[in-house]
Amino acid sequence: MTTDTPADRPLALPDGRPVPHLSGDERAMLESWLDFHRATLALKCAGLDDAQVRVPSAEPSALTLLGLVQHLAEVERNWFQRVTAGLGVPPLFEDPTGYALDPGRGLDEALGIWRREIARGRELCAGLPLDHVGRVAEGPVPGMEVSLRWVLIHMIEEYARHNGHADLLRERIDGVTGA
Protein backbone atom coordinates (compact mmCIF):
# COMPACT_ATOMS: atom_id res chain seq x y z
CA MET A 1 0.00 0.00 0.00
CA THR A 2 1.32 3.45 -0.88
CA THR A 3 0.57 6.66 0.88
CA ASP A 4 0.07 9.99 -0.76
CA THR A 5 1.60 12.66 1.40
CA PRO A 6 2.10 16.34 0.55
CA ALA A 7 5.82 15.61 0.08
CA ASP A 8 4.92 13.04 -2.63
CA ARG A 9 2.92 15.52 -4.69
CA PRO A 10 4.41 18.32 -6.77
CA LEU A 11 3.89 21.72 -5.21
CA ALA A 12 1.60 24.10 -7.02
CA LEU A 13 0.95 27.81 -6.79
CA PRO A 14 -2.60 28.97 -5.92
CA ASP A 15 -3.21 29.51 -9.67
CA GLY A 16 -2.37 25.85 -10.36
CA ARG A 17 1.04 26.28 -11.95
CA PRO A 18 3.70 23.82 -10.75
CA VAL A 19 6.43 25.23 -8.53
CA PRO A 20 9.76 24.60 -10.25
CA HIS A 21 12.29 22.47 -8.39
CA LEU A 22 14.59 24.66 -6.34
CA SER A 23 17.25 22.01 -5.77
CA GLY A 24 18.15 18.50 -6.81
CA ASP A 25 18.70 16.79 -10.12
CA GLU A 26 19.63 19.09 -13.01
CA ARG A 27 17.28 17.44 -15.50
CA ALA A 28 14.34 17.60 -13.11
CA MET A 29 15.08 21.27 -12.43
CA LEU A 30 15.27 22.18 -16.13
CA GLU A 31 12.12 20.26 -17.01
CA SER A 32 10.22 21.72 -14.06
CA TRP A 33 11.15 25.28 -15.07
CA LEU A 34 10.02 24.57 -18.62
CA ASP A 35 6.74 23.12 -17.29
CA PHE A 36 6.26 26.23 -15.13
CA HIS A 37 6.63 28.49 -18.15
CA ARG A 38 4.35 26.32 -20.28
CA ALA A 39 1.72 26.53 -17.53
CA THR A 40 2.18 30.30 -17.41
CA LEU A 41 1.34 30.59 -21.12
CA ALA A 42 -1.80 28.48 -20.61
CA LEU A 43 -2.76 30.65 -17.63
CA LYS A 44 -2.43 33.81 -19.75
CA CYS A 45 -5.02 32.33 -22.16
CA ALA A 46 -7.39 31.00 -19.50
CA GLY A 47 -10.90 32.41 -19.52
CA LEU A 48 -10.53 34.24 -22.83
CA ASP A 49 -12.64 33.68 -25.93
CA ASP A 50 -11.48 33.40 -29.54
CA ALA A 51 -12.03 37.09 -30.23
CA GLN A 52 -10.00 38.16 -27.19
CA VAL A 53 -6.95 36.02 -28.04
CA ARG A 54 -6.89 37.71 -31.46
CA VAL A 55 -6.51 41.22 -29.98
CA PRO A 56 -3.12 42.58 -31.11
CA SER A 57 -0.66 44.09 -28.68
CA ALA A 58 -0.03 47.64 -29.92
CA GLU A 59 0.64 49.31 -33.25
CA PRO A 60 2.53 48.51 -35.33
CA SER A 61 2.78 44.96 -33.90
CA ALA A 62 0.20 42.35 -34.86
CA LEU A 63 1.28 40.01 -32.01
CA THR A 64 -1.63 38.15 -30.36
CA LEU A 65 -2.01 35.51 -27.64
CA LEU A 66 -3.32 33.08 -30.25
CA GLY A 67 -0.26 33.77 -32.39
CA LEU A 68 2.01 33.15 -29.39
CA VAL A 69 0.38 29.77 -28.69
CA GLN A 70 0.81 28.75 -32.34
CA HIS A 71 4.39 30.07 -32.42
CA LEU A 72 5.33 28.11 -29.31
CA ALA A 73 3.80 24.96 -30.80
CA GLU A 74 6.15 25.45 -33.77
CA VAL A 75 9.06 26.11 -31.39
CA GLU A 76 8.31 22.89 -29.47
CA ARG A 77 8.20 20.97 -32.74
CA ASN A 78 11.41 22.51 -34.04
CA TRP A 79 13.66 22.05 -31.02
CA PHE A 80 12.46 18.67 -29.79
CA GLN A 81 11.44 16.86 -32.97
CA ARG A 82 13.61 18.40 -35.68
CA VAL A 83 16.75 19.32 -33.77
CA THR A 84 16.92 16.91 -30.83
CA ALA A 85 15.33 13.84 -32.46
CA GLY A 86 16.44 14.60 -36.04
CA LEU A 87 12.96 14.12 -37.51
CA GLY A 88 11.96 15.73 -40.80
CA VAL A 89 8.53 16.93 -39.69
CA PRO A 90 6.75 19.69 -41.62
CA PRO A 91 5.60 22.97 -40.08
CA LEU A 92 2.30 22.87 -38.22
CA PHE A 93 0.89 26.00 -39.79
CA GLU A 94 0.98 27.66 -43.20
CA ASP A 95 3.18 30.40 -41.70
CA PRO A 96 6.10 28.41 -40.22
CA THR A 97 6.61 31.02 -37.49
CA GLY A 98 3.09 30.27 -36.24
CA TYR A 99 2.20 33.92 -35.73
CA ALA A 100 -0.24 34.29 -38.63
CA LEU A 101 -3.86 33.66 -37.67
CA ASP A 102 -6.29 31.46 -39.57
CA PRO A 103 -9.91 32.66 -39.22
CA GLY A 104 -11.04 29.04 -38.85
CA ARG A 105 -8.63 28.10 -36.03
CA GLY A 106 -9.61 29.11 -32.54
CA LEU A 107 -7.90 28.96 -29.19
CA ASP A 108 -9.06 25.46 -28.23
CA GLU A 109 -7.65 23.99 -31.44
CA ALA A 110 -4.37 25.90 -31.11
CA LEU A 111 -3.96 24.85 -27.47
CA GLY A 112 -4.65 21.24 -28.46
CA ILE A 113 -1.94 21.37 -31.14
CA TRP A 114 0.46 23.02 -28.68
CA ARG A 115 -0.21 20.37 -26.01
CA ARG A 116 0.30 17.55 -28.53
CA GLU A 117 3.67 19.05 -29.50
CA ILE A 118 4.68 19.21 -25.84
CA ALA A 119 3.67 15.57 -25.31
CA ARG A 120 5.56 14.42 -28.43
CA GLY A 121 8.67 16.31 -27.37
CA ARG A 122 8.53 14.73 -23.90
CA GLU A 123 8.13 11.31 -25.45
CA LEU A 124 11.12 11.75 -27.76
CA CYS A 125 13.41 13.15 -25.05
CA ALA A 126 12.41 10.84 -22.19
CA GLY A 127 15.33 8.44 -22.53
CA LEU A 128 17.94 10.88 -23.77
CA PRO A 129 20.76 12.16 -21.55
CA LEU A 130 21.26 15.91 -21.19
CA ASP A 131 24.46 15.55 -23.23
CA HIS A 132 22.59 14.06 -26.21
CA VAL A 133 23.55 16.09 -29.29
CA GLY A 134 21.12 17.16 -31.98
CA ARG A 135 21.75 19.20 -35.09
CA VAL A 136 20.10 22.38 -36.33
CA ALA A 137 18.96 21.63 -39.89
CA GLU A 138 17.87 25.07 -41.08
CA GLY A 139 18.02 28.73 -40.21
CA PRO A 140 20.93 31.06 -39.63
CA VAL A 141 23.24 28.33 -38.25
CA PRO A 142 22.52 25.10 -40.17
CA GLY A 143 24.60 22.18 -39.00
CA MET A 144 25.22 23.62 -35.52
CA GLU A 145 25.26 20.91 -32.87
CA VAL A 146 23.39 21.48 -29.61
CA SER A 147 22.91 19.35 -26.54
CA LEU A 148 19.54 18.51 -25.03
CA ARG A 149 20.68 20.56 -22.02
CA TRP A 150 21.12 23.59 -24.31
CA VAL A 151 17.70 22.98 -25.89
CA LEU A 152 16.00 22.87 -22.48
CA ILE A 153 17.73 26.07 -21.38
CA HIS A 154 16.83 27.74 -24.68
CA MET A 155 13.20 26.65 -24.34
CA ILE A 156 13.01 28.12 -20.83
CA GLU A 157 14.38 31.39 -22.23
CA GLU A 158 11.99 31.28 -25.19
CA TYR A 159 8.94 30.79 -22.98
CA ALA A 160 10.08 33.36 -20.40
CA ARG A 161 10.48 36.00 -23.12
CA HIS A 162 7.16 35.22 -24.76
CA ASN A 163 5.38 35.02 -21.41
CA GLY A 164 6.42 38.63 -20.89
CA HIS A 165 4.68 39.41 -24.18
CA ALA A 166 1.67 37.35 -23.07
CA ASP A 167 1.50 39.29 -19.82
CA LEU A 168 1.28 42.59 -21.71
CA LEU A 169 -1.26 41.18 -24.18
CA ARG A 170 -3.47 39.89 -21.37
CA GLU A 171 -3.33 43.23 -19.59
CA ARG A 172 -4.40 44.96 -22.81
CA ILE A 173 -7.30 42.52 -23.29
CA ASP A 174 -8.91 42.62 -19.85
CA GLY A 175 -6.57 44.27 -17.37
CA VAL A 176 -5.35 41.03 -15.76
CA THR A 177 -1.72 41.37 -14.69
CA GLY A 178 0.90 39.32 -12.91
CA ALA A 179 1.90 35.67 -12.90
Beta strands, then each sheet from edge to edge (+ up, - down):
strand 1: 133-135
strand 2: 145-147
sheet 1: 1+ 2-
end
